């Protein structure tokens, strides 16, 4: 009798202990898994102290083995090629056995078939209920890259996530459109969550923002295993910033950063290999402008140019394609990156690559041939936007020409080469003779217009184009040319343009993707105007723009994007859901969104502020530039799994979440693009110039380009 009572007490004690463990969250919850042990979610959960994972070969086996109260995860094993095959009685067994389940990318629903697998075009994933306890809240946008989904009816379920074409930075600011596709559904009469896509590939697929995806999965796990005290889920992203926001930085971080920045071109296979020349031509001729990235692509040496970019699209594996067009500005700016890094690191190979890149575009390609080499043509001396097809070859953007020259004469100074000088002087004169007396050239002039109108038409025009993005770097080039030649035509065109632009500062300015970038663009010409004419008026103009611009600098060094009046914007944020993804666009939806733009603003601010430091000696500008440099070193991409990204700088960075994130509304150069020229070229180069403690103005002061001025001016500017 006493023994029986003792045994009952032991059983009662064990039961009470189990209940206490459960109440304290200490009990281990059994979750059955159908799916690969390598699945991203499983990798995060496998060491979770409150979860016991039991693996099965198929969904049917998993539900057969599961017991009442257990959780079940059916994870996609062949996404996006094939849905997860479920038997006809799978859902009945879930209900019968008292199991709670999450089922991913299934072949059937409880009461219906599923539609065909669809690939998203402009759709983004949006939270559509309060299921996640307001974090993420309803209408929160989540990045699910390489999105495929099955079209299913939603009448028998509560929908917690949808795919829809929506505008916004991190929330659908115009609400949800009528056309939407269920992504996460909670069955009304079954304890089952169904995903019509792959939610569990959040690490390899680089879903973002990572914090929100951690909460999503914590809530799903809580649904299938009630009472589970799930830890906050966290993981090391396969692509992320090199350093955290608060990490201590090594003393030589800038040198490390630009060394990685220049190696990115090789690791990412951006230097075009000779063996690809014909293939690329065939691709472009057939309308294809993207190449799947592969480590098997040979590494070029600069003799055949450089690809334009890594495009922003991210597939389900986290990979991004190469943009294969050959742009003049990108080639020259890439040459500059190799030249500056080569000089700073004493690397002769880099210096040789820089020379080969400029030789390719200026001497060996069609860029300086045909109409551009014809003295009787209005395009004589200009440098085409690109050479991959006629649509690019016909275009002359003054801004792109200007940045080509900035990169080219920086490269010339560092490599000690002067055999491009005549071409560069010809280009300067070609630009100034297509600039009107007011100092403005306009956004773009094409070959047919130049052939029809001739250069004098543009030289004599009374145009005013209050857009620093398109005009300001031309003025910087003209001021540089004046310093070398003493020719007043360069000085007067630059001063006239700057004077008019500043008279309308900033409310009268047209802005391209944001007002912040227009301010950033003006810093360089104002700095160089001060070099040419060191007056209080010129200093005041520079400091006005710099000080206003630096109001956008966060304590971490980031530059926040800012919009001007929408009616003044060339490419504002989408003004409707339908407009998302249809044209170029800002990375933000409204002022206050914590994003830096490294394609249009931060990169050019870094250049301008660098030159302003040397032009003014101002300690506050120096401090701000140092902070910006530190920020750029922190956010440089780090990725062991993606060599095409490691060492690069993407266009968008959310400096509050401290990860690469922004509105991907731009249909060409989106949030995750890495541009070989505009972004990578300038950031790498300025970091290297800081290492050498020299400005571009001072570096190039001994240029001998002026020896070609007199003869070419007589040829090109005769009335």
VOGU-3710 file (C-alpha; in Angstrom, 3 decimals, decimal comma):
1> xxxxxxxxxx> 0,000/0,000/0,000  2,759/2,401/0,972  4,696/1,446/-2,204  1,608/2,163/-4,375  1,131/5,570/-2,728  4,827/6,382/-3,252  4,572/5,486/-6,957  1,448/7,664/-7,323  3,285/10,558/-5,677  6,191/10,126/-8,148
11> xxxxxxxxxx> 3,826/10,083/-11,138  1,992/13,121/-9,781  5,320/14,946/-9,198  6,546/14,207/-12,717  3,261/15,411/-14,171  3,393/18,594/-12,130  7,024/19,137/-13,157  6,065/18,747/-16,836  3,249/21,249/-16,376  5,589/23,673/-14,666
21> xxxxxxxxxx> 8,121/23,308/-17,496  5,416/23,973/-20,039  4,194/27,005/-18,109  7,727/28,338/-17,964  8,329/27,649/-21,616  10,878/25,000/-20,744  9,102/22,010/-22,305  10,440/20,872/-25,659  7,864/21,043/-28,418  7,899/18,323/-31,029
31> xxxxxxxxxx> 7,743/19,592/-34,597  7,676/17,083/-37,430  9,398/18,192/-40,612  8,956/17,132/-44,205  11,744/18,861/-46,053  15,489/19,092/-46,342  17,639/19,332/-43,242  19,529/22,024/-45,176  16,452/24,242/-45,398  17,126/27,775/-44,116
41> xxxxxxxxxx> 14,438/27,573/-41,443  15,762/24,255/-40,162  19,275/25,665/-39,933  17,937/28,396/-37,666  15,799/26,043/-35,563  18,118/23,060/-35,164  19,763/24,413/-32,023  16,598/25,919/-30,553  16,419/24,780/-26,939  12,619/24,468/-26,844
51> xxxxxxxxxx> 12,114/22,588/-30,114  12,674/18,950/-31,000  12,691/18,424/-34,767  11,681/15,038/-36,190  12,449/14,581/-39,888  10,462/12,567/-42,420  10,903/11,741/-46,086  7,439/12,857/-47,225  4,484/14,907/-45,966  2,384/11,729/-45,738
61> xxxxxxxxxx> 4,956/10,021/-43,551  5,188/13,101/-41,353  1,453/13,295/-40,691  1,254/9,558/-40,090  3,944/9,774/-37,388  2,702/12,962/-35,762  0,692/12,832/-32,543  -1,991/15,043/-31,153  -0,559/18,383/-30,079  2,511/18,077/-32,283
71> xxxxxxxxxx> 3,447/20,688/-34,851  4,123/19,954/-38,501  6,239/21,805/-41,059  5,854/20,797/-44,696  8,640/22,708/-46,450  9,105/23,075/-50,170  11,800/20,774/-51,541  11,789/21,753/-55,228  10,743/25,417/-55,306  9,975/26,981/-57,740
81> xxxxxxxxxx> 9,913/24,061/-60,164  7,377/21,799/-58,497  4,792/22,091/-55,768  4,950/19,879/-52,689  2,883/16,792/-53,471  0,191/15,973/-50,896  -2,106/12,954/-50,836  -5,881/13,356/-51,047  -6,424/12,639/-47,346  -3,534/14,739/-45,989
91> xxxxxxxxxx> -5,674/17,560/-44,580  -8,237/15,109/-43,185  -5,466/13,394/-41,231  -4,232/16,735/-39,892  -7,693/17,425/-38,490  -8,275/13,880/-37,293  -4,961/13,637/-35,423  -5,147/17,047/-33,785  -1,970/18,297/-35,417  -1,315/21,948/-36,246
101> xxxxxxxxxx> 0,553/22,501/-39,505  2,320/24,924/-41,778  2,252/23,707/-45,398  4,414/25,353/-48,022  3,866/25,498/-51,799  1,370/22,590/-51,740  -0,126/20,822/-54,738  -3,649/20,961/-53,270  -5,730/22,859/-50,721  -8,297/21,223/-48,432
111> xxxxxxxxxx> -11,261/21,975/-50,666  -9,690/22,885/-54,004  -6,896/22,461/-56,477  -4,201/25,100/-56,887  -3,485/27,062/-60,032  -0,363/27,055/-62,133  2,928/28,329/-60,764  3,211/32,033/-61,574  6,319/34,230/-61,530  5,857/37,642/-59,957
121> xxxxxxxxxx> 6,533/40,659/-62,143  5,963/43,773/-60,078  4,214/42,123/-57,135  5,615/42,461/-53,631  4,606/40,586/-50,487  2,352/42,625/-48,184  0,992/41,786/-44,732  -2,795/41,760/-44,890  -3,984/41,191/-41,312  -3,117/41,565/-37,641
131> xxxxxxxxxx> -1,797/37,992/-37,450  1,721/39,162/-36,576  0,571/41,339/-33,660  1,324/44,611/-35,446  4,993/43,831/-36,015  4,987/43,566/-38,964  1,685/45,386/-39,160  -0,965/45,210/-41,841  0,245/46,795/-45,110  3,914/46,210/-44,209
141> xxxxxxxxxx> 5,965/45,357/-47,309  8,281/42,363/-47,088  11,010/41,529/-49,575  10,619/37,975/-50,892  13,090/37,655/-53,730  12,546/35,419/-56,735  8,848/35,259/-55,899  6,816/32,469/-57,483  3,359/31,549/-56,237  0,362/29,395/-57,035
151> xxxxxxxxxx> -2,915/31,141/-57,634  -5,458/29,860/-55,133  -8,951/30,856/-53,998  -9,132/32,656/-50,678  -12,809/32,130/-49,836  -12,179/29,307/-47,351  -9,372/31,007/-45,487  -8,222/34,137/-43,737  -5,421/35,718/-45,749  -2,483/37,083/-43,765
161> xxxxxxxxxx> -0,130/37,909/-46,648  -0,726/38,735/-50,279  1,330/39,451/-53,360  0,316/42,702/-54,994  1,715/45,545/-57,033  2,122/48,265/-54,422  4,135/51,433/-54,062  5,933/52,376/-50,865  9,198/52,104/-48,983  8,250/49,701/-46,188
171> xxxxxxxxxx> 4,460/49,954/-46,271  1,833/50,009/-49,007  1,066/53,717/-48,776  -1,820/53,588/-51,287  -3,367/50,477/-49,773  -3,860/47,206/-51,582  -5,090/47,091/-55,178  -8,045/44,976/-56,229  -5,738/42,480/-57,955  -3,898/40,523/-55,289
181> xxxxxxxxxx> -2,765/36,956/-54,789  -2,907/35,067/-51,473  0,509/34,157/-50,078  -0,168/33,047/-46,491  -3,594/31,648/-45,650  -5,094/30,350/-42,416  -7,688/27,681/-43,153  -11,001/28,493/-41,471  -11,929/24,972/-40,379  -8,460/23,495/-40,003
191> xxxxxxxxxx> -5,468/24,356/-37,797  -3,368/24,844/-40,910  -1,384/27,721/-42,393  -0,758/27,407/-46,115  1,861/29,350/-48,040  1,516/29,537/-51,802  5,218/30,273/-52,119  8,483/29,455/-50,341  8,655/31,416/-47,100  11,344/29,192/-45,595
201> xxxxxxxxxx> 14,133/30,170/-48,020  14,614/33,484/-46,253  18,389/33,221/-45,768  19,562/31,922/-49,158  16,886/34,010/-50,891  17,990/37,121/-48,949  14,514/38,082/-47,771  14,379/41,469/-46,094  14,096/43,255/-43,775  15,568/40,457/-41,694
211> xxxxxxxxxx> 14,014/41,622/-38,412  10,505/41,407/-39,843  11,114/37,949/-41,286  12,293/36,780/-37,876  8,964/37,902/-36,399  7,019/36,264/-39,242  8,561/32,908/-38,490  8,251/33,285/-34,736  4,511/33,790/-35,200  4,141/30,849/-37,595
221> xxxxxxxxxx> 5,952/28,588/-35,144  3,690/29,825/-32,361  0,682/28,915/-34,493  1,733/25,309/-35,134  3,014/24,803/-31,591  0,901/26,844/-29,134  2,693/27,704/-25,936  6,093/27,557/-27,593  8,316/30,203/-26,110  10,260/30,746/-29,295
231> xxxxxxxxxx> 13,426/32,738/-28,995  13,835/35,715/-31,277  15,017/34,169/-34,503  18,238/35,575/-35,890  20,788/34,518/-38,447  23,883/35,688/-40,245  22,754/37,073/-43,609  24,513/35,692/-46,673  24,747/39,271/-47,940  25,117/42,170/-45,553
241> xxxxxxxxxx> 27,272/45,088/-44,445  30,927/44,468/-43,624  30,603/46,026/-40,160  27,684/46,687/-37,858  26,557/50,136/-36,868  28,403/50,046/-33,555  31,313/47,740/-34,425  34,824/48,959/-33,715  36,661/49,538/-36,975  40,268/48,559/-37,714
251> xxxxxxxxxx> 42,714/51,408/-38,052  43,294/50,741/-41,755  39,614/50,235/-42,585  39,593/52,687/-45,515  42,586/51,053/-47,144  41,019/47,645/-46,634  37,786/48,961/-48,123  39,138/50,388/-51,373  41,366/47,318/-51,827  38,238/45,158/-51,666
261> xxxxxxxxxx> 36,399/47,677/-53,813  38,793/47,317/-56,726  39,041/43,527/-56,351  35,250/43,406/-56,671  35,578/44,141/-60,391  37,574/40,953/-60,851  35,673/38,738/-58,423  32,357/39,875/-59,892  33,654/39,235/-63,424  32,961/42,818/-64,462
271> xxxxxxxxxx> 35,976/43,103/-66,786  34,742/41,789/-70,120  36,728/38,767/-71,355  37,853/38,773/-74,976  36,130/35,451/-75,626  32,723/36,989/-74,886  32,791/39,764/-77,489  30,736/37,997/-80,166  28,349/36,415/-77,679  27,578/39,774/-76,113
281> xxxxxxxxxx> 26,926/41,365/-79,492  24,481/38,605/-80,386  22,717/38,984/-77,044  22,327/42,758/-77,379  21,200/42,469/-81,007  18,474/40,073/-79,888  17,319/42,492/-77,168  18,956/40,738/-74,207  20,809/42,995/-71,758  21,326/40,585/-68,862
291> xxxxxxxxxx> 23,762/37,737/-68,341  23,438/35,144/-65,604  26,378/35,556/-63,278  28,754/32,606/-63,074  32,148/32,026/-61,528  33,022/30,301/-64,802  33,089/33,638/-66,640  36,759/34,405/-67,388  38,326/37,440/-65,734  39,169/40,127/-68,296
301> xxxxxxxxxx> 42,133/42,492/-68,180  40,438/45,727/-69,284  41,277/45,364/-72,972  37,619/44,748/-73,848  35,940/47,166/-71,482  33,739/46,568/-68,467  30,148/45,522/-67,937  27,806/48,211/-66,710  26,518/46,711/-63,492  25,084/44,008/-61,348
311> xxxxxxxxxx> 21,353/44,496/-61,781  18,951/44,739/-58,870  16,815/41,649/-59,503  17,434/38,943/-56,909  16,367/35,403/-57,761  15,171/32,694/-55,394  18,784/31,639/-54,776  19,893/35,163/-53,869  21,802/35,725/-57,127  21,737/38,822/-59,325
321> xxxxxxxxxx> 22,438/39,116/-63,081  25,079/41,140/-64,903  24,023/44,172/-66,940  26,068/43,729/-70,116  25,828/47,122/-71,812  29,102/48,992/-72,374  28,883/52,578/-71,177  31,599/55,147/-71,631  31,190/56,718/-68,198  31,377/53,352/-66,436
331> xxxxxxxxxx> 34,502/52,375/-68,356  36,307/55,606/-67,503  35,198/55,605/-63,865  36,290/51,983/-63,553  39,669/52,912/-65,020  39,903/55,621/-62,362  39,141/53,075/-59,606  41,947/50,823/-60,830  44,324/53,762/-61,241  43,740/55,234/-57,779
341> xxxxxxxxxx> 43,907/51,852/-56,058  46,923/50,908/-58,160  48,792/54,035/-57,137  47,835/53,800/-53,464  48,636/50,086/-53,241  51,624/50,232/-55,628  49,992/47,622/-57,818  51,248/47,745/-61,401  48,606/45,301/-62,597  45,844/47,672/-61,537
351> xxxxxxxxxx> 47,558/50,604/-63,269  47,871/48,516/-66,424  44,180/47,605/-66,298  43,299/51,290/-66,018  45,283/52,111/-69,146  43,779/49,225/-71,102  40,254/50,339/-70,237  40,759/53,874/-71,542  42,681/52,649/-74,580  39,794/50,344/-75,363
361> xxxxxxxxxx> 37,114/53,015/-75,334  39,049/55,985/-76,699  41,371/54,292/-79,200  40,056/50,876/-80,162  36,237/50,994/-79,962  33,781/52,840/-82,203  33,301/55,508/-79,503  35,629/57,961/-81,233  34,903/56,919/-84,802  32,265/57,534/-87,488
371> xxxxxxxxxx> 30,206/60,676/-86,730  32,219/61,377/-83,601  35,403/61,510/-85,695  33,950/63,600/-88,527  35,057/67,274/-88,265  32,047/68,404/-90,297  29,511/66,688/-88,036  27,953/68,393/-85,026  28,911/65,388/-82,856  32,625/65,721/-83,582
381> xxxxxxxxxx> 34,625/65,179/-80,416  31,737/64,095/-78,200  31,825/60,755/-76,396  28,766/58,535/-76,873  26,750/57,276/-73,926  27,530/53,665/-74,890  28,624/51,456/-77,752  26,604/48,249/-77,374  23,896/49,320/-79,821  22,741/52,365/-81,745
391> xxxxxxxxxx> 20,219/53,439/-79,094  23,157/54,054/-76,756  25,653/55,120/-79,399  23,492/57,980/-80,688  23,072/59,600/-77,259  25,207/62,381/-75,839  24,483/63,141/-72,209  26,540/66,092/-71,017  26,714/64,667/-67,514  28,008/61,281/-68,690
401> xxxxxxxxxx> 30,566/63,001/-70,922  31,693/65,101/-67,977  32,143/62,139/-65,659  34,026/60,314/-68,396  36,479/63,211/-68,494  36,779/63,437/-64,710  37,679/59,765/-64,577  39,955/59,921/-67,606  42,183/62,784/-66,527  42,423/61,345/-63,007
411> xxxxxxxxxx> 43,590/58,085/-64,594  46,005/59,951/-66,867  47,620/61,716/-63,917  48,059/58,509/-61,936  49,390/56,407/-64,806  51,591/59,165/-66,223  49,912/58,792/-69,606  49,318/61,720/-71,944  48,236/59,941/-75,125  44,563/60,578/-74,365
421> xxxxxxxxxx> 45,071/64,338/-73,912  44,144/65,342/-77,442  40,939/63,327/-77,341  40,017/64,801/-73,961  40,619/68,371/-75,146  38,571/67,672/-78,240  35,783/66,413/-75,999  35,927/69,520/-73,787  35,610/71,765/-76,811  32,842/69,617/-78,267
431> xxxxxxxxxx> 30,910/69,975/-75,041  31,426/73,709/-74,642  30,435/74,391/-78,247  27,141/72,579/-77,650  26,533/74,581/-74,471  24,531/77,795/-74,781  25,673/81,233/-73,699  23,675/80,909/-70,463  25,897/77,992/-69,507  23,315/75,244/-70,013
441> xxxxxxxxxx> 23,468/72,341/-72,440  20,247/70,473/-71,731  19,874/66,887/-70,654  20,744/65,070/-73,869  21,481/65,665/-77,529  21,344/62,799/-80,038  23,222/62,196/-83,290  20,229/62,919/-85,585  19,703/66,285/-83,871  23,382/67,154/-84,124
451> xxxxxxxxxx> 23,434/66,167/-87,773  20,347/68,238/-88,530  21,144/71,327/-86,453  24,949/71,448/-86,328  26,872/72,570/-83,264  26,279/76,328/-83,705  22,572/75,853/-83,067  23,362/74,706/-79,519  26,191/77,181/-78,996  23,832/80,084/-79,678
461> xxxxxxxxxx> 20,721/78,749/-77,953  19,192/80,572/-74,971  18,468/77,470/-72,926  18,134/77,354/-69,125  17,974/73,867/-67,595  17,800/74,116/-63,793  18,844/70,496/-63,234  22,225/70,064/-61,486  22,173/66,338/-62,225  22,582/67,078/-65,928
471> xxxxxxxxxx> 24,504/70,367/-65,898  26,749/70,728/-62,854  29,588/68,370/-63,701  29,969/70,058/-67,073  30,695/73,259/-65,164  33,269/71,439/-63,060  34,959/70,276/-66,251  34,882/73,762/-67,764  36,462/75,258/-64,639  39,174/72,600/-64,760
481> xxxxxxxxxx> 39,733/73,341/-68,466  39,936/77,073/-67,763  42,559/76,454/-65,102  44,662/74,558/-67,649  44,118/76,733/-70,739  43,124/80,196/-69,496  40,358/80,211/-72,145  37,511/82,454/-70,962  34,935/80,514/-72,921  35,174/77,754/-70,323
491> xxxxxxxxxx> 35,069/80,139/-67,379  32,184/82,220/-68,657  29,970/79,279/-69,579  30,559/77,759/-66,128  30,021/80,982/-64,170  26,907/81,917/-66,094  25,365/78,529/-65,463  26,301/78,424/-61,782  25,030/81,968/-61,196  21,620/81,213/-62,694
501> xxxxxxxxxx> 21,364/77,871/-60,915  22,118/79,414/-57,529  19,649/82,266/-58,107  16,941/79,574/-58,174  18,326/77,553/-55,247  16,738/75,217/-54,322  13,009/75,602/-54,922  13,378/76,320/-58,614  15,507/73,272/-59,322  14,282/70,281/-61,241
511> xxxxxxxxxx> 15,318/67,104/-59,485  15,879/63,693/-60,965  15,360/61,047/-58,264  15,471/63,407/-55,311  16,479/66,906/-54,251  19,346/65,632/-52,096  21,223/64,427/-55,161  20,946/67,827/-56,831  22,586/69,503/-53,841  25,241/66,786/-53,824
521> xxxxxxxxxx> 26,011/67,454/-57,489  26,534/71,181/-56,978  29,275/70,754/-54,374  31,972/69,820/-56,920  31,597/72,775/-59,328  31,238/75,221/-56,436  34,423/73,824/-54,886  36,309/74,234/-58,144  34,875/77,710/-58,741  36,465/78,638/-55,419
531> xxxxxxxxxx> 39,753/77,229/-56,696  39,563/79,468/-59,751  38,186/82,576/-58,038  38,634/82,578/-54,272  36,029/85,201/-53,388  33,719/85,560/-50,407  30,713/85,276/-52,713  31,904/81,978/-54,147  32,787/80,635/-50,712  29,363/81,631/-49,404
541> xxxxxxxxxx> 27,596/79,793/-52,242  29,610/76,645/-51,566  29,023/76,736/-47,818  25,312/77,378/-48,295  24,901/74,223/-50,349  27,242/72,121/-48,191  25,676/73,175/-44,892  22,145/72,588/-46,157  23,162/69,230/-47,549  24,831/68,108/-44,340
551> xxxxxxxxxx> 21,578/68,625/-42,460  20,673/65,304/-44,067  23,628/63,507/-42,477  22,738/61,046/-39,759  24,946/60,538/-36,722  26,180/57,262/-38,249  27,454/59,207/-41,272  24,669/58,225/-43,650  23,073/60,768/-45,983  19,283/60,595/-45,912
561> xxxxxxxxxx> 17,484/60,865/-49,210  15,195/63,864/-49,602  12,493/64,722/-52,102  11,624/68,177/-53,341  8,214/69,331/-54,517  6,737/66,460/-56,501  5,892/68,676/-59,470  9,608/69,472/-59,827  10,636/65,812/-59,920  11,666/64,050/-63,110
571> xxxxxxxxxx> 11,521/60,591/-61,511  9,616/60,947/-58,216  8,405/57,992/-56,163  5,451/56,199/-57,783  2,315/58,242/-57,263  0,082/55,175/-57,462  0,350/51,429/-57,119  0,025/51,087/-60,892  3,082/53,313/-61,417  5,391/51,052/-59,396
581> xxxxxxxxxx> 8,166/49,620/-61,569  7,276/51,530/-64,741  10,116/54,060/-64,841  13,146/55,300/-62,934  12,308/56,269/-59,374  13,481/57,283/-55,932  14,378/54,743/-53,253  12,001/56,390/-50,781  8,279/57,029/-50,743  8,320/60,128/-48,582
591> xxxxxxxxxx> 10,764/62,327/-46,722  11,936/60,753/-43,501  12,412/57,249/-44,906  15,884/56,312/-43,559  17,634/55,426/-46,803  20,915/56,424/-48,418  21,174/56,380/-52,217  24,669/55,361/-53,328  23,926/55,653/-57,041  22,686/59,224/-57,223
601> xxxxxxxxxx> 23,515/61,046/-53,983  25,980/59,635/-51,464  28,598/58,703/-54,070  28,684/62,158/-55,635  28,483/63,837/-52,248  31,615/61,902/-51,292  33,414/63,285/-54,364  32,148/66,834/-53,830  32,879/66,945/-50,114  36,358/65,504/-50,707
611> xxxxxxxxxx> 37,158/68,327/-53,115  35,474/70,914/-50,836  37,774/69,933/-47,966  40,841/70,792/-50,032  39,253/73,906/-51,532  38,233/75,402/-48,183  40,270/73,760/-45,432  37,015/73,779/-43,451  37,220/71,537/-40,368  33,469/70,874/-40,247
621> xxxxxxxxxx> 33,406/69,674/-43,846  36,383/67,446/-43,097  34,611/65,941/-40,091  31,460/65,260/-42,113  33,486/63,690/-44,927  35,300/61,451/-42,443  31,969/60,317/-41,016  30,694/59,567/-44,501  33,837/57,575/-45,322  33,406/55,518/-42,156
631> xxxxxxxxxx> 29,773/54,842/-43,033  30,741/53,676/-46,516  33,346/51,306/-45,107  30,758/49,821/-42,763  28,107/49,215/-45,418  30,359/47,750/-48,108  28,855/44,381/-49,019  30,220/41,323/-47,275  29,320/37,912/-48,673  31,203/34,644/-48,713
641> xxxxxxxxxx> 28,454/33,047/-50,817  28,165/35,743/-53,486  31,521/36,867/-54,926  29,609/38,961/-57,462  28,520/41,161/-54,558  31,307/40,938/-51,985  33,215/44,216/-51,813  30,583/46,152/-53,742  28,295/48,998/-52,748  24,619/48,603/-53,571
651> xxxxxxxxxx> 22,416/51,531/-54,425  20,164/51,389/-51,347  20,976/51,201/-47,664  18,540/51,521/-44,771  20,690/53,031/-42,039  18,165/52,342/-39,257  17,703/48,641/-40,028  21,354/48,735/-41,124  20,871/46,525/-44,131  20,520/46,868/-47,879
661> xxxxxxxxxx> 16,877/47,875/-48,289  14,808/50,444/-50,161  11,900/50,789/-52,532  12,792/48,820/-55,655  10,479/50,902/-57,839  13,187/51,911/-60,330  12,729/49,752/-63,415  16,376/49,964/-64,440  18,703/50,642/-61,546  16,929/49,374/-58,457
671> xxxxxxxxxx> 17,766/49,151/-54,783  20,304/46,318/-54,997  22,128/47,368/-58,175  25,911/47,841/-58,133  27,027/50,223/-60,874  30,631/49,788/-62,000  30,997/53,486/-62,684  28,739/55,833/-60,792  28,851/53,987/-57,460  31,759/51,564/-57,259
681> xxxxxxxxxx> 34,135/53,727/-59,282  33,747/56,914/-57,273  33,616/55,394/-53,792  36,697/53,255/-54,443  38,555/56,168/-56,013  37,802/58,728/-53,302  38,776/56,303/-50,537  42,085/55,730/-52,347  42,628/59,467/-52,866  42,025/59,997/-49,147
691> xxxxxxxxxx> 44,684/57,394/-48,492  47,078/59,394/-50,691  45,896/62,688/-49,138  45,249/64,406/-52,450  42,338/66,011/-54,284  41,591/65,486/-57,959  42,229/69,197/-58,540  45,721/69,007/-57,061  46,488/65,582/-58,519  45,852/66,820/-62,055
701> xxxxxxxxxx> 47,420/70,288/-61,746  50,350/69,372/-63,992  48,249/68,091/-66,874  49,685/69,074/-70,251  46,338/68,887/-72,002  46,549/72,600/-72,901  49,114/71,923/-75,624  46,259/70,667/-77,813  43,925/73,566/-77,051  44,902/76,187/-79,584
711> xxxxxxxxx> 44,839/74,026/-82,702  41,652/72,221/-81,742  39,840/75,415/-80,824  40,735/76,885/-84,195  39,336/73,772/-85,852  36,209/73,377/-83,752  35,084/76,848/-82,709  35,665/78,905/-85,832  32,641/81,061/-86,612
//
